[in-house]
Amino acid sequence: MIYLPDSLIDQLLLDDIQYGDLTTRSLGLHTQQGTMTFTSKQGGCVSGIAIARRMLGKLGIDYQCHYCDGEIVEVNSCLINASGTVEALHQGWKAVQNVLEWCCGVSHYTHQMVTVLKQYQRPKLNWPVLEKPFQVLNF
């Protein structure tokens, strides 16, 4: 598990909504109720769901996550359903979308790479991982 402090979750939201949501207010929609769905267009290994859950929760949005980080999903799978005020949904939409696109992209390509490498692995193959500190993954 990677620890993400609340301050980082707040910053992910504030990067997009620090001045509020003028779109829904100017259209008079800010108090209306709405729904939002996040879908995986390409399928594959998903991640960022736990971060998205925290972001939506901070905005007071009700959500239902259908998958967990690291699961493999089919094309057009619904990852998250959310409901709340249109203002809150609009504030969370782009920030959560960015997190899911980035995280799912990284996990999908990493999963593809590991799948290919496993086809050619010898027994007890070690893969060095360049992180701080240096680690070796055993498969």
C-alpha positions in Angstrom: 0.0 0.0 0.0 1.2 3.5 -0.8 0.3 6.1 1.8 -1.2 9.3 0.4 -1.8 12.0 3.0 -5.0 14.0 3.0 -3.1 17.0 2.0 -2.2 15.4 -1.4 -5.9 14.4 -2.0 -6.9 18.0 -1.2 -4.2 19.3 -3.6 -5.4 17.0 -6.4 -8.9 18.5 -6.0 -7.8 22.1 -5.4 -5.6 22.1 -8.6 -8.9 22.1 -10.5 -11.5 23.7 -8.2 -9.7 26.2 -6.0 -11.9 29.0 -7.2 -15.2 27.1 -7.1 -17.4 25.9 -9.8 -18.7 28.8 -11.9 -20.2 26.6 -14.6 -22.9 25.0 -12.5 -23.6 28.2 -10.5 -24.0 30.4 -13.6 -26.4 27.8 -15.1 -28.3 27.6 -11.8 -27.6 23.8 -11.5 -25.5 23.8 -8.3 -28.3 22.6 -6.0 -29.8 20.0 -8.3 -29.0 16.3 -7.9 -27.1 14.3 -10.5 -25.2 11.1 -11.2 -21.8 10.4 -12.8 -20.2 7.2 -14.1 -16.5 6.5 -14.6 -15.9 3.8 -17.2 -12.8 2.0 -18.5 -12.9 2.5 -22.2 -10.0 0.1 -23.0 -10.3 -2.4 -20.1 -7.2 -3.9 -18.6 -5.6 -3.5 -15.1 -7.2 -0.7 -13.2 -5.8 1.5 -10.4 -6.5 4.8 -8.7 -9.9 3.6 -7.5 -8.9 4.1 -3.8 -7.7 7.6 -4.5 -10.9 8.4 -6.5 -12.9 7.1 -3.6 -11.2 9.5 -1.2 -11.6 12.4 -3.5 -15.3 11.8 -4.1 -15.8 11.3 -0.3 -14.1 14.7 0.5 -16.7 16.4 -1.8 -19.6 14.7 0.0 -20.5 12.6 -3.1 -22.1 9.2 -2.6 -20.2 6.6 -4.7 -20.2 2.9 -5.4 -16.9 1.3 -6.6 -17.3 -1.8 -8.7 -13.7 -2.8 -8.8 -10.5 -2.5 -6.7 -7.0 -1.4 -7.6 -5.2 -4.1 -9.4 -8.2 -5.9 -10.9 -8.5 -6.7 -14.6 -11.6 -5.3 -16.2 -13.3 -5.8 -19.6 -13.7 -3.0 -22.2 -16.3 -0.4 -21.1 -16.5 -1.7 -17.5 -18.2 0.7 -15.1 -15.6 1.5 -12.4 -17.5 3.9 -10.2 -21.0 5.3 -10.0 -21.4 8.5 -8.1 -24.4 10.7 -7.1 -24.8 14.0 -5.3 -25.3 17.7 -6.1 -24.4 18.7 -9.6 -21.9 21.2 -8.1 -20.1 18.6 -6.2 -20.1 16.1 -9.1 -18.8 18.8 -11.5 -16.0 19.7 -9.0 -14.9 16.1 -8.7 -15.3 15.0 -12.3 -12.2 16.3 -14.0 -9.8 15.7 -11.0 -11.0 12.1 -10.5 -10.9 11.5 -14.3 -7.3 12.7 -14.4 -6.3 10.4 -11.5 -8.0 7.4 -13.0 -6.6 7.9 -16.5 -3.1 8.3 -15.3 -3.2 5.5 -12.7 -5.0 3.0 -15.0 -2.6 3.8 -17.8 0.4 3.0 -15.7 -1.1 -0.1 -14.2 -2.3 -1.4 -17.5 1.0 -1.0 -19.3 2.9 -2.5 -16.3 0.5 -5.5 -16.3 1.1 -6.0 -20.0 4.9 -5.8 -19.5 4.8 -8.3 -16.6 2.6 -10.7 -18.6 5.0 -10.7 -21.5 8.0 -11.1 -19.3 6.4 -14.1 -17.5 6.1 -15.9 -20.8 9.9 -16.0 -21.1 10.9 -16.3 -17.5 13.1 -19.1 -16.1 12.3 -20.6 -12.7 13.0 -18.2 -9.9 13.8 -15.2 -12.1 14.6 -12.0 -10.2 13.7 -8.6 -11.6 15.5 -5.7 -10.1 13.2 -2.7 -9.4 14.9 0.7 -9.4 13.3 2.4 -6.4 14.6 3.9 -3.3 15.8 1.7 -1.6 16.8 -0.9 -4.2 14.5 -3.9 -4.2 14.3 -7.2 -6.0 11.0 -8.8 -6.9 10.9 -12.6 -6.9 8.2 -14.4 -9.0 
